[in-house]
Structure formats: C-alpha cells, structure tokens
Amino acid sequence: MRLYSTKNPHKFVSLKEAVFKGLPEDNGLYMPENIPQLSPLFINNLKNHSFQSIAFEVAKTIIGDSIPEKDLKNIVEAAIDFPAPVVKLDEVTHVLELFHGPSLAFKDFGARFMAQLMSYFNQEDKKELVILVATSGDTGGAVAAGFYKTLGIKVVILYPSGKVSMLQEKQLTTLGENITALEINGTFDDCQALVKKAFLDETLTAKIQLSSANSINISRLIPQSFYYFEAYKQIESADKPVVFSVPSGNFGNLTAGLFAKKMGLPIHEFIAATNANDVVPQYLTTGEYKPIPSVRTLSNAMDVGNPSNFARMLDIYGSTWNNMTEEIKGYAFDDETTKKAVKEIFEKYNYIIDPHGAVGYLALKEYQKTTDALGIVLETAHPTKFLDDMGSILEQEIPIPERLAVLSEKEKVAVPMSIDFENFKEWLLENY
C-alpha cells in the first residue's frame, strides 16, 4: 500500500510512514494510491461473515502486502472485539449503534485499530513515540482507552476548556500512566491548529518522534469503513436504496463511508448532517467552501468550523462540486430542533438517542421527504456521555453504564495551557 498527499499526488510513502507521520510535510492529508474493489461475491455474501471476518477482508484488500496476513488478522481481532448492532426503528429508519466499545463512542474503532497498528510497526523501534491528538469530545476518550499502557507510546490529548461534557473530560483526564491531558483555553479548532503546527515545526520533529491520532491519520479511517459493511449486512431487505446519515464534525466518519462505497458497498447516497457548524452543507448548496470559527452547540463533538477531512472528500471527487453533490446531501439543524428530535424519537420509538444521533435522524427525515430510501443513522456515542443535557431534554434520569459511572469519582488531572504555540512547543520539549 502506497499513499500520497492531497497536495502532491506524485510523491508516495509507505503505510508505516503515513501512520507515524500523520501529516505530510506539505500540510496535506494522506490518501491511498488507489482504493481497490472487493469482489461482488464477498459483498453479496456479507450475511455469512462475522464482523471480524468482514473487517479483516476489508483491511486486507485496502492495505495489501504492507502487513503479513497473519499479523493483520491479529491486529483486527484485537481491535474489533465489540459489536456494531443495527436497531430498527421502523421500516425505513434504522440506527447503527457505534458505542459498544470501551469509551462508548464510535471512535473506539479507529483508536483501537490505530493502537494495534502503531504497536506493530513500532515494536523494533527503540525511540519513544509521542502521539498528539486534539479532541472536541469523544476522540480523546477513545484514544486514551485505545493506547492506555501501550509500551513505547506516550499520548498527549488537547481539549478545549469548558467545551466537553463532564464524563468526556473524565475519560481523558483520569487514566494517567502514558496519557496526558492538556486543557486548552480556546476552541477545538485552536487545539487542532496547535497539533498541526507541531507536526510542521522542524525543531520539534527533529527531537521528538511525533504522530497523530486524530481523524487526519489514515489508520483511523480504514477501520471506520468496517462498520458500514457490517451495518449493510444487518439490513433485512434492501429493496430500497440504502443511505447513511452521518452526524459530522471533522468528516472522517463520512470519508470512511466513501471508502466503503468505492470498495463496492452499494450505498446509494450519504447524508452530511451537521449542527450550526454547517460549512460542508453550505458548500454542497453553494459550491463555495468558507471555513468559519466553530460555535458551541448541544452536539459538541461536531463543533468544527474547518473540517480537516474535507480535503480528502475533495480529493475523492477530483475537487468537482457536481460530482460530490451527486453522492452527498447536506443538512444542518440548530439546538432547539435537535432537542425536539430527541424527544420525538423517545416518544415515538421508545429509543434514547444522543444529540449527535438526533442530528443524523433529522437529516434523514428531511432527505426522505424527497427520496424513497431506507436510512441508517450513525449513533456515534452513548446518550449518557451527555448526561445533563439528556436528562434536561427528556426530563428523567438516564441510566449510566457502570464503566462511565465509576469515572465521576475519579480526580481530573490536566495541564492548563493557552493557545500560544510557543508555550505548547516549550512544554513538549521539556517533557519529551
């Protein structure tokens, strides 16, 4: 498997280099040289395969000979050891639950696969690897859980102060060991900007072996494509076009779905569902991409004003607006509409959905007003990760899974930091 930068399609690197570097020197994003198709026979017989079997076949097809099959199988089996069930709400509305991993968020798939992959590639390297990750909510907890106590790897998580939920914050600030949390006095975009600048700083990269665990890292996207196949497998009847409604912030999740479609999964269209941070839906409507400062919303993990993976989306469609709009439709919703959707879903289906999933549900219902399709909404996080908001919306107590409940008693440990890059750089050099 060879990969190129979205800013230079003529220079290639290996999978190992792309995984460890995270970001090319030209500040583009790594993309596979090609996205190979799975055999129609495999696609038509998904129901006869386990989730792990599907994940291995997809990984083997896209990764190729970069990793021996036996080792790749071990990586997949260690990373994908929890389910991704589809819940049927009605004949045309389904929910893909992606919160059954250790941190109760969809990002467990990418974080655990990445941890296994990096551990495999780093096993003969004596130099410590330092992973930098910016989070707007769930990424931090997933990365912390995925890399916890991984030998030879240290993790630094940057999160915006006061802009993640209490339980999300506890997930990334209470583990200790090889996990360090930096509480940034700014927005998620500020956190992401610090991470990107660090990778482009020659002084830092000369002294510290840096890598990224954000969705900008290609090893996060590959496993996120697995559950699109697993979801499609679980649909009882696909006599209608199948669409996926994807709650979107940095757009890595939707990009992974595009990978799955290019590999042969018969997805009719994707729905890009956002909150008030609607730069991509606006682009799909107008053809103009105008990044904006992110604004805080109820669905905080989607509070991204300049989505990193949009560059990959443009690359897939040859930077052609018409091509993208043929396969992706975009919708945006405010907090009040989202709250109403959470209530509606509970009253109508007796199903508790989190605010991010509710945005996906709203977008699907809007899409289905004009298109007769079977929809699958990605439920990206367990509702109890947003306990205060969920309790307020539904006016009742929300049961808390034990693995989250124990966090409330643990002490938060985080390093406060400004958005000044020089301060961040100095801290990294002093500590690593």
C-alpha positions as CSV (number, residue, x, y, z in Angstrom):
1,M,0.0,0.0,0.0
2,R,1.3,3.4,-1.0
3,L,-0.1,6.8,0.0
4,Y,0.2,10.3,-1.4
5,S,-0.5,13.8,0.0
6,T,-3.7,15.5,-1.1
7,K,-1.4,18.4,-2.1
8,N,1.1,16.2,-4.0
9,P,-0.3,13.1,-5.8
10,H,3.1,12.3,-7.3
11,K,5.1,11.6,-4.1
12,F,4.4,8.3,-2.3
13,V,5.1,7.0,1.2
14,S,4.6,3.6,2.8
15,L,1.7,2.8,5.2
16,K,4.2,2.8,8.2
17,E,5.5,6.3,7.3
18,A,2.0,7.7,6.8
19,V,0.7,6.2,10.1
20,F,3.7,7.6,12.1
21,K,3.9,11.0,10.4
22,G,0.2,11.5,10.5
23,L,0.5,14.6,8.4
24,P,2.7,15.2,5.3
25,E,5.3,18.0,5.3
26,D,3.1,20.0,2.8
27,N,0.2,20.0,5.3
28,G,-2.0,17.9,3.1
29,L,-3.6,14.6,4.1
30,Y,-2.5,11.1,3.2
31,M,-4.7,9.2,0.7
32,P,-4.3,5.6,-0.6
33,E,-2.8,5.4,-4.1
34,N,-5.9,3.5,-5.0
35,I,-8.9,2.2,-3.2
36,P,-9.4,-1.4,-4.6
37,Q,-12.8,-3.0,-5.0
38,L,-13.9,-6.1,-3.0
39,S,-15.3,-8.9,-5.0
40,P,-19.0,-8.8,-5.8
41,L,-19.2,-12.4,-4.4
42,F,-18.0,-11.1,-1.0
43,I,-20.3,-8.1,-1.0
44,N,-23.3,-10.3,-1.9
45,N,-22.5,-12.7,1.0
46,L,-21.8,-10.3,3.8
47,K,-24.5,-12.0,5.9
48,N,-22.4,-15.2,6.0
49,H,-19.4,-13.4,7.6
50,S,-18.8,-12.2,11.2
51,F,-17.9,-8.6,11.9
52,Q,-14.2,-9.6,12.4
53,S,-14.2,-11.5,9.2
54,I,-15.6,-8.6,7.3
55,A,-13.1,-6.2,9.0
56,F,-10.2,-8.4,8.0
57,E,-11.3,-8.8,4.4
58,V,-11.7,-5.0,4.0
59,A,-8.4,-4.3,5.8
60,K,-6.5,-6.9,3.7
61,T,-7.9,-5.5,0.5
62,I,-7.0,-1.9,1.1
63,I,-3.7,-2.5,3.0
64,G,-2.4,-5.1,0.6
65,D,1.0,-6.6,1.4
66,S,2.1,-3.8,3.8
67,I,1.4,-6.2,6.7
68,P,1.5,-10.0,6.5
69,E,-2.0,-11.5,6.6
70,K,-1.4,-13.4,9.9
71,D,-0.3,-10.2,11.7
72,L,-3.1,-8.2,10.1
73,K,-5.6,-10.7,11.3
74,N,-4.2,-10.4,14.9
75,I,-4.5,-6.6,14.7
76,V,-8.1,-6.8,13.5
77,E,-9.1,-9.3,16.1
78,A,-7.5,-7.4,19.0
79,A,-9.1,-4.1,17.8
80,I,-12.6,-5.1,16.7
81,D,-13.8,-7.2,19.7
82,F,-17.1,-5.5,20.3
83,P,-20.3,-5.3,18.1
84,A,-21.9,-2.6,15.9
85,P,-25.6,-3.6,16.0
86,V,-28.3,-2.0,13.9
87,V,-31.6,-1.2,15.7
88,K,-34.7,-0.9,13.5
89,L,-37.0,2.0,14.5
90,D,-39.4,1.5,11.6
91,E,-39.4,0.1,8.0
92,V,-37.2,2.9,6.6
93,T,-35.4,4.1,9.7
94,H,-32.5,2.3,11.4
95,V,-29.8,3.2,13.9
96,L,-26.3,1.9,13.8
97,E,-25.1,1.8,17.4
98,L,-21.3,2.6,17.4
99,F,-21.0,3.0,21.2
100,H,-20.3,-0.5,22.4
101,G,-16.6,-0.1,22.7
102,P,-14.6,0.8,25.9
103,S,-15.1,4.6,25.7
104,L,-18.8,4.3,24.4
105,A,-18.1,6.2,21.2
106,F,-17.6,5.3,17.5
107,K,-14.0,6.5,17.7
108,D,-13.1,3.3,19.6
109,F,-13.0,1.5,16.2
110,G,-10.3,3.8,14.9
111,A,-8.4,4.4,18.1
112,R,-8.0,0.7,18.9
113,F,-7.0,-0.3,15.3
114,M,-4.5,2.6,15.3
115,A,-3.0,1.5,18.6
116,Q,-2.6,-2.1,17.4
117,L,-1.1,-0.9,14.1
118,M,1.3,1.5,15.7
119,S,2.4,-1.0,18.3
120,Y,3.1,-3.5,15.4
121,F,5.1,-1.0,13.4
122,N,6.9,0.3,16.5
123,Q,7.9,-3.0,18.0
124,E,11.5,-2.8,16.8
125,D,12.0,0.9,17.3
126,K,13.7,2.0,20.5
127,K,12.7,5.7,20.2
128,E,9.6,6.6,22.1
129,L,6.6,7.7,20.0
130,V,4.6,10.7,21.2
131,I,1.0,10.9,19.8
132,L,-0.7,14.3,19.7
133,V,-4.5,14.4,19.5
134,A,-7.0,17.3,19.5
135,T,-10.5,16.4,20.6
136,S,-13.8,18.1,20.5
137,G,-15.4,15.4,22.7
138,D,-15.1,11.7,22.0
139,T,-11.8,11.3,20.3
140,G,-9.8,12.0,23.4
141,G,-11.5,9.3,25.5
142,A,-11.3,6.7,22.7
143,V,-7.6,7.4,22.1
144,A,-6.9,7.3,25.8
145,A,-8.6,4.0,26.1
146,G,-7.1,2.6,22.9
147,F,-3.5,3.5,23.8
148,Y,-3.6,3.1,27.6
149,K,-0.4,1.4,28.8
150,T,0.8,0.7,25.2
151,L,4.6,0.2,25.5
152,G,6.8,2.8,23.8
153,I,4.0,5.2,23.1
154,K,3.0,8.4,25.0
155,V,-0.2,10.2,24.3
156,V,-0.9,14.0,24.7
157,I,-4.6,15.0,24.4
158,L,-5.5,18.6,23.8
159,Y,-9.1,19.6,24.6
160,P,-11.0,22.9,24.8
161,S,-11.6,24.0,28.3
162,G,-15.3,24.0,29.3
163,K,-16.4,22.7,25.9
164,V,-16.7,18.9,26.5
165,S,-19.1,17.1,28.9
166,M,-18.0,16.2,32.4
167,L,-17.9,12.5,31.6
168,Q,-16.0,13.1,28.3
169,E,-13.5,15.1,30.3
170,K,-13.1,12.4,32.9
171,Q,-12.4,9.8,30.3
172,L,-9.3,11.6,29.1
173,T,-8.0,13.2,32.3
174,T,-8.2,10.3,34.8
175,L,-6.2,7.5,33.3
176,G,-2.6,8.7,33.9
177,E,0.2,6.3,33.1
178,N,1.2,7.2,29.4
179,I,-1.8,9.5,28.9
180,T,-1.5,13.3,29.5
181,A,-4.3,15.8,29.0
182,L,-3.8,19.5,28.1
183,E,-6.8,21.8,28.9
184,I,-6.6,24.5,26.2
185,N,-8.1,27.9,26.8
186,G,-9.8,28.0,23.4
187,T,-11.9,26.1,20.9
188,F,-11.4,22.7,19.3
189,D,-10.1,24.5,16.2
190,D,-7.4,26.1,18.4
191,C,-6.5,22.6,19.7
192,Q,-6.3,21.3,16.2
193,A,-4.2,24.2,15.0
194,L,-1.6,23.6,17.8
195,V,-1.3,19.9,16.7
196,K,-0.9,20.8,13.1
197,K,1.8,23.4,13.8
198,A,3.7,20.9,15.9
199,F,4.0,18.5,13.0
200,L,5.3,21.2,10.8
201,D,7.8,22.5,13.3
202,E,11.3,21.3,12.4
203,T,12.7,21.7,15.9
204,L,10.1,19.5,17.4
205,T,10.1,16.8,14.7
206,A,13.9,16.6,14.9
207,K,13.9,15.9,18.7
208,I,10.6,14.1,19.2
209,Q,9.0,11.3,17.2
210,L,5.5,12.7,16.7
211,S,2.4,11.2,15.3
212,S,-1.3,12.0,15.3
213,A,-4.4,10.0,16.5
214,N,-6.9,12.5,15.0
215,S,-9.0,11.5,12.1
216,I,-6.4,13.1,9.9
217,N,-4.4,9.9,10.4
218,I,-5.2,7.4,7.7
219,S,-5.1,4.5,10.2
220,R,-8.2,5.9,11.8
221,L,-10.2,6.0,8.6
222,I,-9.5,2.4,7.4
223,P,-11.3,0.7,10.4
224,Q,-14.1,3.2,10.3
225,S,-15.1,1.8,6.9
226,F,-15.6,-1.6,8.5
227,Y,-18.9,-0.8,10.2
228,Y,-20.6,0.4,7.0
229,F,-20.2,-3.1,5.7
230,E,-21.4,-4.6,9.0
231,A,-24.5,-2.3,9.0
232,Y,-25.4,-3.1,5.4
233,K,-25.2,-6.8,6.3
234,Q,-27.8,-6.4,9.1
235,I,-30.5,-4.8,6.9
236,E,-33.3,-7.3,6.5
237,S,-34.3,-6.2,3.0
238,A,-32.5,-3.8,0.7
239,D,-35.3,-3.4,-1.8
240,K,-35.0,0.4,-1.4
241,P,-31.9,2.5,-2.0
242,V,-29.8,2.4,1.2
243,V,-28.5,5.8,2.5
244,F,-26.3,6.5,5.6
245,S,-27.0,9.7,7.6
246,V,-23.7,10.7,9.2
247,P,-23.5,13.2,12.1
248,S,-20.4,15.1,11.1
249,G,-17.8,17.3,12.6
250,N,-14.3,16.7,11.1
251,F,-15.9,14.5,8.5
252,G,-13.6,11.5,9.0
253,N,-16.6,9.2,9.6
254,L,-18.3,10.2,6.3
255,T,-15.0,9.9,4.4
256,A,-14.6,6.4,5.7
257,G,-18.1,5.7,4.3
258,L,-16.9,7.0,0.9
259,F,-14.0,4.5,1.1
260,A,-16.6,1.7,1.7
261,K,-18.6,2.8,-1.3
262,K,-15.6,3.0,-3.6
263,M,-14.7,-0.6,-2.4
264,G,-18.0,-1.8,-3.8
265,L,-20.6,-1.4,-1.0
266,P,-23.9,-0.5,-2.8
267,I,-24.6,2.7,-0.8
268,H,-27.0,5.0,-2.7
269,E,-26.0,8.3,-1.1
270,F,-24.6,9.8,2.1
271,I,-26.2,12.5,4.2
272,A,-23.9,15.0,5.8
273,A,-25.7,16.0,9.0
274,T,-24.3,18.9,11.0
275,N,-25.3,21.3,13.7
276,A,-24.8,25.1,13.4
277,N,-21.3,24.5,12.2
278,D,-22.6,23.9,8.7
279,V,-19.6,24.7,6.4
280,V,-20.0,21.5,4.4
281,P,-23.8,21.6,3.9
282,Q,-23.3,25.2,2.8
283,Y,-20.6,24.1,0.3
284,L,-22.9,21.3,-1.0
285,T,-25.6,24.0,-1.6
286,T,-23.5,26.9,-3.0
287,G,-20.2,25.3,-4.2
288,E,-18.2,27.7,-2.0
289,Y,-16.1,26.4,0.9
290,K,-16.0,29.0,3.6
291,P,-14.4,27.9,6.9
292,I,-15.9,29.6,10.0
293,P,-14.9,29.9,13.6
294,S,-16.6,27.0,15.4
295,V,-19.6,27.7,17.6
296,R,-20.6,25.8,20.7
297,T,-23.7,23.6,20.4
298,L,-25.5,20.8,22.1
299,S,-23.8,18.2,19.8
300,N,-20.4,19.4,20.9
301,A,-18.3,16.7,19.2
302,M,-19.4,18.2,15.9
303,D,-18.4,21.8,16.7
304,V,-15.9,22.1,13.9
305,G,-15.7,25.1,11.7
306,N,-12.9,23.9,9.3
307,P,-13.2,20.1,8.9
308,S,-9.8,18.5,8.2
309,N,-11.2,15.6,6.1
310,F,-12.9,17.9,3.7
311,A,-9.6,17.8,1.8
312,R,-9.9,14.1,1.4
313,M,-13.5,14.5,0.2
314,L,-12.4,16.9,-2.5
315,D,-9.6,14.5,-3.5
316,I,-12.0,11.6,-3.9
317,Y,-14.3,13.7,-6.2
318,G,-11.5,15.4,-8.1
319,S,-12.3,18.8,-6.5
320,T,-15.5,18.8,-8.5
321,W,-18.6,20.2,-6.8
322,N,-21.1,18.4,-9.1
323,N,-19.5,15.0,-8.5
324,M,-19.7,15.4,-4.7
325,T,-23.3,16.6,-4.7
326,E,-24.4,13.6,-6.7
327,E,-23.5,11.3,-3.8
328,I,-23.7,13.6,-0.7
329,K,-26.6,15.7,0.5
330,G,-26.1,18.1,3.4
331,Y,-28.4,19.4,6.1
332,A,-27.9,21.4,9.3
333,F,-30.0,21.9,12.4
334,D,-30.0,24.1,15.5
335,D,-30.1,23.0,19.1
336,E,-33.8,23.5,19.6
337,T,-34.7,21.3,16.7
338,T,-32.2,18.7,18.0
339,K,-33.9,18.7,21.4
340,K,-37.3,18.2,19.8
341,A,-35.9,15.3,17.8
342,V,-34.5,13.6,20.9
343,K,-38.0,13.8,22.5
344,E,-39.7,12.7,19.3
345,I,-37.6,9.6,18.9
346,F,-38.1,8.6,22.6
347,E,-41.9,9.2,22.4
348,K,-42.4,7.5,19.0
349,Y,-39.9,4.6,19.3
350,N,-39.1,4.3,23.0
351,Y,-35.5,4.8,22.0
352,I,-33.0,7.1,23.6
353,I,-30.7,8.8,21.1
354,D,-27.9,11.3,21.9
355,P,-27.8,14.8,20.4
356,H,-25.4,13.8,17.6
357,G,-27.5,10.9,16.5
358,A,-30.6,13.2,16.7
359,V,-29.0,15.5,14.2
360,G,-28.4,12.5,11.9
361,Y,-32.1,11.4,12.4
362,L,-33.3,14.9,11.5
363,A,-31.2,15.0,8.3
364,L,-32.5,11.5,7.3
365,K,-36.1,12.6,7.7
366,E,-35.5,15.7,5.7
367,Y,-33.9,13.7,3.0
368,Q,-36.7,11.1,2.9
369,K,-39.2,13.9,2.1
370,T,-37.9,13.8,-1.5
371,T,-36.3,10.4,-1.8
372,D,-37.8,6.9,-1.1
373,A,-34.9,5.3,0.7
374,L,-34.0,3.1,3.6
375,G,-31.9,5.1,6.0
376,I,-29.3,4.1,8.6
377,V,-28.4,6.8,11.1
378,L,-25.0,6.6,12.7
379,E,-25.4,6.8,16.5
380,T,-21.9,7.9,17.4
381,A,-21.9,8.0,21.2
382,H,-23.8,6.6,24.1
383,P,-26.5,9.0,25.3
384,T,-25.2,9.0,28.9
385,K,-22.0,10.7,27.8
386,F,-24.2,13.8,27.6
387,L,-26.0,13.2,30.9
388,D,-27.0,16.7,31.9
389,D,-28.4,17.6,28.5
390,M,-30.2,14.3,28.0
391,G,-31.8,14.4,31.5
392,S,-32.9,18.0,30.8
393,I,-34.4,17.2,27.4
394,L,-36.2,14.0,28.4
395,E,-37.0,15.2,32.0
396,Q,-36.0,11.9,33.5
397,E,-32.9,10.1,34.8
398,I,-30.8,8.3,32.2
399,P,-29.3,5.0,33.3
400,I,-25.5,5.2,33.4
401,P,-23.3,2.2,32.3
402,E,-21.0,1.1,35.1
403,R,-17.8,1.9,33.2
404,L,-18.9,5.6,32.9
405,A,-20.4,5.8,36.4
406,V,-17.1,5.0,38.1
407,L,-15.4,8.0,36.3
408,S,-17.4,10.5,38.3
409,E,-15.5,9.6,41.4
410,K,-12.1,9.9,39.8
411,E,-9.9,13.0,40.1
412,K,-9.3,15.1,36.9
413,V,-5.7,15.7,36.1
414,A,-5.0,18.1,33.3
415,V,-2.3,20.7,32.4
416,P,-3.9,24.2,31.7
417,M,-2.5,25.9,28.6
418,S,-3.1,28.9,26.4
419,I,-3.5,28.8,22.6
420,D,0.0,30.2,22.1
421,F,2.1,27.7,20.1
422,E,5.4,28.7,21.6
423,N,4.1,27.7,25.1
424,F,2.9,24.4,23.7
425,K,6.2,23.8,21.9
426,E,8.2,24.6,25.1
427,W,6.1,22.2,27.1
428,L,6.6,19.4,24.6
429,L,10.4,19.9,24.6
430,E,10.6,20.0,28.4
431,N,8.5,16.8,28.8
432,Y,9.6,14.6,25.9
